[in-house]
Every structure is written in C-alpha cells, then in structure tokens.
Amino acid sequence: ACNKDYAPACFSLGRSYSDIVGEAEQGIPHYERACTLGLIEACNNVAVYLSKFGKATDEDFRRGNAAFKALCDNDNGLGCENLAISYLNGY
C-alpha cells in the first residue's frame, strides 16, 4: 500500500521497523515517504529519528521544526514538546 502512495501504510511500515523489528533507523525512509505524502505525524518521526541517529542536516532540522510547529499549532502536545526540545538544543 505504501508503494501505491497510501501515507498511513508508509507510516505503519516505519513503525514496524522500530517497534517490531527493533531497527528504528531502517524506518526513516518510510516515514520520509509518508511525510512527503502529507502525513504530518510522519514528518515528526523523520525529524526525531534523524536527530537521534546523528545524521540530520540543518535543512532536516528546519523541516523538523516546521513539522513540530504544525503539530503544535493543531493541539498536538508531542509536536510542542519536540519543538521546545529542538529549540533548547539550538535548532
């Protein structure tokens, strides 16, 4: 379903890597695909996992902060928390 541009399936595939397989880093491309398809929660996960594994670029942090802000603006506490943490870390 992810190959057919169904964002929730891509998100679920990303979660499967972290929650079931135990290799969260392998889920990043699936979260990126879901984010590109418009699933804002997936953008949150992209930013979190990229920063967690130390491969994030400045542009990744800008994209991540935009995702966190969008979530926060829509009353998603996780987005607010992640945005605050990002700001505290200098991003």
C-alpha angles and dihedrals in degrees: 000000000000089000087056092057098259102149097199089057091052090049091050091049090053090050090049090060093052101035103034109020094035095226104110094171089064089059095062096088090052092050088048090053092049090048091051088051089056105263101139094194088062090055087057091054092047091056094044095048095043091053091043093055094042099239100107120125126208088261090053090054091049090051090045093051090049089053092046090049093049090051092046091048087056093054096261106147094199090060091051091049094048092047091052092048091049091051091047089053091054100258 
